[in-house]
Amino acid sequence: MSDAVIAATGLAKRFADGRRTLTVFENVDVRVAEGESLAIVGASGAGKSTLLHLLGGLEKPDDGSVLVDGTDIARLSDADRSRLRNRALGFVYQFHHLLPEFSALDNVAMPLLLRRQSRQQARATAREVLARVGLGEREDHKPAELSGGERQRAAVARALVTRPRALLADEPTGNLDRENAERVFELLLELNREYGTALVVVTHDEHLAARMQRIHSLDSSQGGAWRDSRQEASPAQS
């Protein structure tokens, strides 16, 4: 296996609930290599999104460590952690979070502008990625002028425009009908193979999870018990 893009060891997350402490999960290890695809599944409230936030440096674990590209993100300042996320990670959520006042092209270019690339260069790269996700003819449209599936594809393009080492997706198809969900998920798998970007997806959809190379299961009824299963490559992955 290639060196891990994300390597998490002994992760635990707890929340205060009145006088009690609620353990969401503990002793969770996650390792994702370049080009791998991993689904995180479990019942509602099991901590799937929380785990994804820990892997992406959006929250800090109560125990354990997360290394992204070999760097312990908990040891970074807020500014350095933000820079690492911008360089190495892309995020896609259930809701697209596109900026309504900007075109699809400028939404996708935004992460590059944050890197202080010139507007011309950022828009040129964004245009290429939009074409790759099938939105080349919609680049001047604002989010309100796009369909739900198109908005989510634009969100995928925005996450990938920096060519991140890993893409973290939290229920990326949860707000779509079945047809559009299949299209967006297939797009994620295609780009995972094409770019070699590690793909980690939180999903409640077992059908979609089954198309990933590995599945991690969180079980809140057993104190956040953690199971990792490796699958044979499905036709969609081969």
N, C-alpha and C positions, 0 to 999 in steps of 0.2 A: 504494500500500500504506500502511496505517496505520503510525504509529510503532511500532517494534519493542518488544514486551514483553520479549523476550530477544534480546540481540545479543552474540554471542561472536566474537572475532577472533583468528586465529593461535594457536589452542589447541594445546598439546602436553602430553603426559603420559609420564613415564619412570619406570621402577623399577630399582633396583639388583638385579642377579642375580649374586651373587658379586663378581667383579672386573669384570664387564661391566655396561653400562647398557642396559636393554631399552626401546626406544621403542615405546610402545603406539600412539600416533598423533601427528601433528604437522601444523601449518598448517591446522587445521580452523576454518572459519568457519560460524557458524550464526546465522540471523536468523529469528525467529518473530514475526509480527504478531498483533494482537488478532483472535481468531476463526479463526486458521489452525489446521490440523491437520498434523502432521509425524510420520512414522514414521522411526525409526532402526533399520536392519537391518544384518546382517553375521554372519559365522560366530562360533561360540563362541570367546571369547578375543580378539575383535577390539577390545574396549574400549567396547562399547555402554553398559554400565551405568556405567563410569567416566566416559564423556562426559556421561551424564545427571547424575551426581553433581557434575560441574564446573558444568553449567548451573544446578543448584539450589543451588550454594554449599555443598555437603556436603564437597567436597574443593577444593583449590586447584590450578590448572594450574601446570606448570613454566614455560611460556611462554604469552603471550597474556592476554586479558582477557575477563571476562564482565560485561555490563551488564544488570541487571534493572530495568526501569522507569527506565532512564537512569542508574542508580547502579552504580558499579564495586564489586562485592561484595568484591573482594580488599582494598579500602581500608578496609573497615569493621571495627570491633572484633567479637569473637565475639558479644557481646550484641546489637550493632546488626545483625549479619548474621542472627542468630536472629529478631530482630523483623521484618526485611525478609522472611524466608522465611514467617513466620506471616502477614504482611500480604498478600504478593503471590503466593505459590506454594502449591500443594497437591501432595501426593505420594501415589501409590498404588503398592504393590509386589505382587510375585507372591503373597506371603503377607500376609494381611490385617493382622496386627499389632494386632488389637483387644485391649483389656485384658480378660482373661477374667472378672474380678470385677465388671465394670460392665455395665449393660444396653446395648443398641444405642443407645438415646437418649443415655445419658450418655457413651458412647464418641464419638458424633458431636458432642456439645456441648463436648468437651474443649478443642479449639482456641480456642473462644470464652471458656471459663473462663480459659485462659492469657492472654487479653487483658484479664482482670479484669472481664468482663461479669458481671452478676448471674446466679445460677443459674437464676432464673426466665426471664430474657431469653434466656440461652444455650439452655435446653431448649426454649423456644418456637420459636426459629429452627431448632434441630436437628430438631424435630418436623416442620416444614414440608419440610425437605430429605429426611428419611426418607420422607415421603409421596410426594415427587417420584420417588424411586427404587423405589417400590413396596413399602416396608416399614412403612407407617403402622400396620399391625396387628401388627407384630412389635417395636415399639419397646421393650417391657419385657422382651424375651428377651435372655439373655446369649449370647455368641458360641457356646458349646457347644450351645445350643438352636437354632441357625440352620444351614441347609444351607451347603455351600461357596459356592454362587452368592449366597446371601443375605449371607453374611459379606463377600464381595467387594463387593457393592452397598453395604453399610454402610460399608466402607472408602472407597468412592467418595464417599458422602455426607459422611463426615468430611473428606475432602480439599476438598470444595466448600462446606462450611458457611460459610467465611469469604469466599466469593465471590472467590477469588484471580484474579489476572490471567492466570496460566498454571497448567495442571495437568500434572505430570510423572509418567508412569506407566512402571514398569519391569516388563515381562512381566506385565501385570495379569491376563491370562487363562491364564498358563502352568500354573496349578495346577488348572484347571477342565476338565471334559469339553467336547466340541465344542458341545453345545447351550447350556450355561451360558456358555461363552466368547463365543459369538455374542451372547447377551443382554447380557452386561456390555459388550462392545465397542460394540454398538449404543447402549447407554445413554450411554457416553462420547461418542459422536458426536452424539447428541441434545442432551446438555448443552453440548457445544462450540458447537453452533449456537444453542441457546436462550439461554445465558448470555454468549456471545461470548468465552468463556474460551479462550485459546490452549491447544492440546493437543499434547504431545510424548510419543510412545509408543515405547519400546524393545520390539521384538518379533522373534521368530524366525519368526513365522507370516506367510508371504508373502500368503496370502489376506486376512488382516486388514490387513496393511500397504497392500495395494492399494486399500483403501477410504479412505485418507487423501489429503489434497490434495497432499502432497509426500512424497518418500522420500529420505532420506540413507542412503548405503551406506558402511560402514567395511570396508576390506579389509586384514586384518592381514598377508596374504602380500605386500603391497606397501608395508610400512612404515606402515600406517595410512592408506593412500590414501582419499580422501574424494570421493564423488560425490553430487551433488544433482540430483534429477529432479523436475520439476513435472508433475502429472497433470491430465487433464481431470476435472472433478467426476463422480464416479460417481452412480448413482441414489440411493445411500444418503446422498450429500452434498448433493444438489440439493433 
